[in-house]
């Protein structure tokens, strides 16, 4: 029986190792195919592909810098809007709200996370874009027009619209994860803080400190969705390969340029440029998540020492 059990354990270990290695093989295969198909533009443009700002397929001139800028800028706008709202909503649902209110709101948050991105895009076109063009943009230009971020023409379609749409899309995800993280903090910590005379706000600060690593992980999940979001952003960002300080000007993201141009890429060099854009998106996402993981580990070590 002992030998049978040992043999069974070896088989189980081998099977699970095969499953784990399959994931690594899939990632390696994806990277390999993207690198191979990107070789024409890599050999022709080299590192200049990442620093070039011109995108002229008819002239076989390709530069990825406007798309990298658009991806990072729109994701940053989304995080600046979504993170405070998400953390505040999660704190209210877990620390302040009575259960009869928290339960339906939590259900609505999870429901918002399941809405298809194209629905957000349609809402952005017919509701958000006119609101920015007629009200929000006018307000920002009136009171903050001296800043380069709020100068330029008001069409309702541009970087700001894309960032707000991304914020709406990642807010439910971050809120749901942060809520679960806060609920996972032992109730004894809250009881101990209250027993020592801490106020409700001070107790919440203690809970947030203990859940800092989980909150950082939730932000990373939201950032991952923002970096790779395609349809909703394509519908509202304007799709113009340019770098502009104004948030009202049209822009492009890596995901949106792939969605908008891949069907038209019949030339080998054009197709290679788009594949290399996908490779750039993969590397950017990998770098961002690696950096976030290092930050999470740093927070965990700091909390552990405390």
matplotlib code that plots the C-alpha trace (Angstrom):
import matplotlib.pyplot as plt

x = [0.0, 2.8, 4.4, 1.1, 0.6, 4.1, 3.6, 0.3, 1.9, 4.5, 1.9, -0.1, 3.0, 3.9, 0.4, 0.2, 3.7, 2.6, -0.3, 1.9, 4.5, 1.7, 1.1, 4.8, 4.8, 1.8, 3.4, 6.7, 4.9, 3.1, 6.3, 8.1, 5.4, 5.2, 9.0, 9.3, 6.5, 8.0, 11.4, 10.8, 10.1, 12.7, 15.4, 14.4, 13.6, 15.3, 14.8, 13.6, 10.3, 9.6, 10.8, 9.4, 6.3, 5.2, 2.7, 2.4, 1.6, 1.3, 5.0, 6.1, 7.0, 6.0, 6.6, 5.0, 5.5, 2.1, 0.4, 2.6, 1.9, -1.9, -1.9, 0.0, -1.8, -5.3, -4.5, -3.1, -6.2, -8.3, -6.4, -6.4, -10.2, -11.0, -8.7, -10.1, -13.7, -13.1, -11.3, -13.9, -16.8, -15.2, -14.5, -18.2, -19.5, -17.4, -16.9, -19.8, -22.8, -25.5, -25.9, -29.3, -27.6, -24.2, -25.6, -27.5, -24.8, -22.2, -24.4, -24.7, -20.9, -20.4, -23.0, -21.2, -18.0, -19.9, -21.1, -19.5, -17.0, -18.9, -21.9, -19.5, -18.3, -21.8, -22.6, -19.4, -20.4, -24.0, -23.8, -20.3, -18.9, -21.7, -21.5, -17.7, -18.2, -21.0, -20.4, -17.3, -14.9, -16.3, -15.9, -12.4, -11.4, -13.0, -11.3, -8.2, -7.6, -4.2, -3.0, -2.0, -4.0, -7.3, -6.6, -7.6, -10.8, -13.8, -15.3, -16.1, -13.9, -10.4, -8.0, -10.1, -13.2, -11.1, -9.7, -13.1, -14.5, -11.6, -12.1, -15.8, -14.8, -12.1, -13.9, -16.2, -13.2, -11.1, -14.1, -15.0, -11.5, -10.8, -14.1, -13.1, -9.7, -11.2, -13.6, -10.7, -9.1, -9.9, -12.7, -10.5, -8.3, -11.3, -12.4, -9.0, -8.6, -12.1, -11.3, -8.2, -10.3, -9.7, -12.4, -14.1, -11.8, -8.7, -9.9, -10.5, -7.0, -5.6, -7.7, -6.5, -2.9, -3.2, -4.9, -2.4, -0.9, -4.3, -5.4, -2.3, -3.1, -6.6, -5.1, -2.9, -5.9, -7.6, -4.5, -4.2, -7.7, -7.1, -3.9, -5.5, -9.0, -9.9, -13.4, -14.7, -11.5, -11.5, -15.0, -14.3, -10.6, -10.6, -7.9, -5.4, -1.6, -0.4, 1.1, -0.6, -0.6, -4.3, -6.7, -9.3, -7.3, -7.8, -5.3, -4.6, -3.8, -1.9, -5.0, -7.1, -4.6, -4.5, -8.3, -8.7, -5.9, -5.3, -8.0, -6.4, -2.9, -2.2, 1.4, 4.0, 5.8, 2.5, 1.4, 4.8, 4.5, 1.1, 2.5, 5.4, 2.8, 1.2, 4.7, 5.2, 1.9, 2.8, 6.2, 4.6, 2.0, 4.7, 6.9, 4.0, 2.9, 6.4, 6.9, 3.5, 4.5, 7.7, 5.7, 3.3, 6.2, 7.6, 4.3, 3.9, 7.4, 6.7, 3.4, 5.0, 7.7, 5.1]
y = [0.0, 2.3, 1.8, 2.3, 5.5, 6.7, 5.9, 7.7, 10.7, 10.7, 10.5, 13.3, 15.5, 14.8, 15.7, 18.9, 19.8, 19.3, 21.6, 24.3, 23.9, 24.3, 27.8, 28.6, 27.1, 29.1, 32.4, 31.4, 30.4, 33.7, 35.7, 33.6, 34.1, 37.8, 38.2, 36.2, 38.1, 41.4, 40.8, 42.8, 46.0, 45.2, 44.8, 47.9, 50.4, 48.9, 50.9, 53.8, 52.0, 52.8, 56.4, 57.3, 59.6, 59.2, 56.5, 56.5, 53.0, 54.3, 55.4, 52.4, 54.7, 53.3, 54.8, 53.5, 56.4, 58.0, 54.7, 54.0, 57.6, 57.2, 53.8, 55.1, 58.5, 57.0, 54.4, 57.0, 59.1, 56.1, 55.2, 58.8, 58.7, 55.1, 54.4, 57.0, 56.2, 52.4, 52.5, 54.9, 52.8, 49.6, 51.2, 52.4, 48.9, 47.1, 49.6, 52.1, 50.8, 48.6, 45.1, 45.9, 48.7, 47.1, 43.8, 45.4, 47.9, 45.2, 43.2, 46.3, 46.7, 43.1, 43.6, 46.7, 44.6, 42.2, 44.8, 44.3, 47.0, 47.9, 49.0, 51.4, 52.6, 53.3, 55.1, 57.1, 58.2, 59.2, 60.4, 61.1, 62.8, 65.4, 66.0, 66.7, 68.9, 71.0, 71.1, 69.5, 70.7, 74.2, 74.3, 73.1, 75.5, 78.4, 77.9, 75.9, 76.9, 78.3, 74.7, 72.9, 69.9, 71.8, 73.7, 72.9, 72.2, 70.6, 67.8, 65.4, 62.7, 62.5, 61.4, 62.6, 60.7, 57.6, 57.9, 58.4, 55.4, 53.3, 54.6, 53.6, 50.1, 49.4, 51.0, 47.9, 45.5, 47.5, 48.0, 44.4, 43.2, 45.8, 45.0, 41.3, 42.2, 44.4, 41.7, 39.2, 41.4, 39.6, 41.2, 40.9, 43.7, 46.1, 45.0, 45.4, 48.9, 50.0, 48.5, 50.6, 53.7, 54.2, 56.1, 54.6, 56.5, 55.4, 51.8, 52.1, 53.4, 50.3, 48.0, 49.8, 49.5, 45.8, 45.4, 47.6, 44.7, 43.4, 47.0, 47.3, 44.0, 45.3, 48.4, 46.2, 44.2, 47.5, 48.7, 45.5, 45.9, 49.6, 48.8, 46.1, 47.5, 47.8, 48.4, 51.0, 53.1, 52.7, 54.2, 57.3, 58.2, 59.6, 57.3, 59.9, 58.9, 62.1, 63.2, 66.2, 67.7, 68.6, 66.0, 67.1, 66.1, 62.7, 60.0, 56.3, 53.4, 50.3, 48.1, 50.4, 50.7, 46.9, 46.7, 49.5, 48.6, 44.8, 44.0, 46.5, 45.3, 43.4, 44.5, 42.4, 45.4, 46.9, 43.6, 43.2, 46.7, 45.8, 42.6, 44.4, 46.8, 43.8, 42.7, 46.2, 46.0, 42.6, 43.9, 47.1, 45.0, 42.6, 45.5, 47.2, 44.1, 43.2, 46.7, 46.4, 43.0, 44.5, 47.3, 44.8, 42.8, 45.9, 46.8, 43.2, 43.4, 46.7, 45.5, 42.3, 44.3, 46.6]
z = [0.0, 0.8, -2.6, -4.3, -2.5, -3.3, -7.0, -7.0, -5.4, -8.2, -10.9, -9.3, -9.0, -12.6, -13.9, -11.9, -13.0, -16.6, -16.1, -14.6, -17.4, -19.9, -18.7, -19.1, -22.6, -23.6, -22.6, -24.2, -27.4, -27.5, -27.0, -29.6, -32.3, -31.6, -31.8, -35.0, -36.7, -35.5, -37.0, -40.2, -38.3, -35.6, -38.2, -40.2, -37.4, -34.3, -31.1, -33.2, -33.5, -29.9, -30.0, -33.4, -33.4, -37.1, -38.2, -41.9, -43.3, -46.9, -46.7, -44.6, -41.6, -38.2, -34.8, -31.6, -29.3, -29.7, -28.8, -25.8, -24.6, -25.1, -23.3, -20.3, -20.1, -20.4, -17.8, -15.4, -15.8, -15.0, -11.9, -10.6, -10.8, -10.0, -7.0, -4.5, -5.5, -5.3, -2.0, -0.5, -1.7, -0.3, 3.1, 3.2, 2.4, 4.9, 7.7, 7.7, 5.9, 7.5, 5.9, 4.4, 2.3, 1.8, 0.2, -2.7, -3.4, -3.5, -5.9, -8.2, -8.1, -9.2, -11.9, -13.3, -13.6, -15.9, -18.4, -21.8, -22.8, -26.0, -23.8, -22.0, -25.4, -26.6, -23.3, -23.8, -27.3, -26.6, -23.0, -21.8, -24.9, -25.2, -21.4, -21.7, -24.8, -23.4, -19.7, -18.1, -20.8, -20.7, -17.0, -17.1, -19.8, -18.0, -14.6, -15.5, -19.1, -18.3, -18.0, -21.2, -20.1, -20.7, -23.8, -27.4, -29.2, -27.4, -29.4, -26.5, -28.1, -26.8, -24.1, -21.2, -22.4, -22.9, -19.4, -17.8, -19.6, -18.3, -14.8, -15.0, -16.2, -13.6, -10.6, -10.0, -10.2, -7.7, -5.4, -5.4, -4.7, -2.0, -0.3, -0.2, 1.2, 3.9, 4.9, 5.2, 7.9, 11.2, 13.2, 16.3, 15.0, 14.9, 18.3, 19.8, 18.3, 19.6, 23.0, 23.3, 22.7, 19.0, 17.0, 14.0, 11.7, 13.5, 13.4, 9.7, 9.2, 11.1, 8.9, 5.7, 6.9, 7.4, 4.0, 2.1, 0.1, -1.0, -1.9, -4.0, -5.7, -6.5, -8.1, -10.2, -11.4, -12.4, -14.2, -16.1, -17.4, -18.3, -20.2, -22.3, -22.8, -26.5, -27.7, -25.3, -25.7, -29.5, -29.6, -27.6, -27.7, -31.2, -32.8, -33.9, -33.7, -32.0, -28.7, -27.2, -23.7, -24.0, -22.6, -25.1, -28.2, -29.9, -29.1, -29.6, -27.4, -28.3, -27.9, -30.0, -32.8, -33.1, -33.1, -35.7, -38.1, -38.0, -40.6, -43.0, -42.6, -45.8, -46.3, -44.5, -42.9, -41.8, -40.2, -38.6, -37.1, -35.5, -34.1, -32.6, -31.1, -29.4, -28.2, -26.8, -25.0, -23.5, -22.3, -20.8, -19.0, -17.8, -16.5, -14.8, -13.0, -12.0, -10.5, -8.7, -7.4, -6.0, -4.3, -2.9, -1.4, 0.1, 1.7, 3.0, 4.6, 6.1, 7.6, 8.8, 10.6, 12.2]

ax = plt.figure().add_subplot(projection="3d")
ax.plot(x, y, z, "-o")
ax.set_aspect("equal")
plt.show()
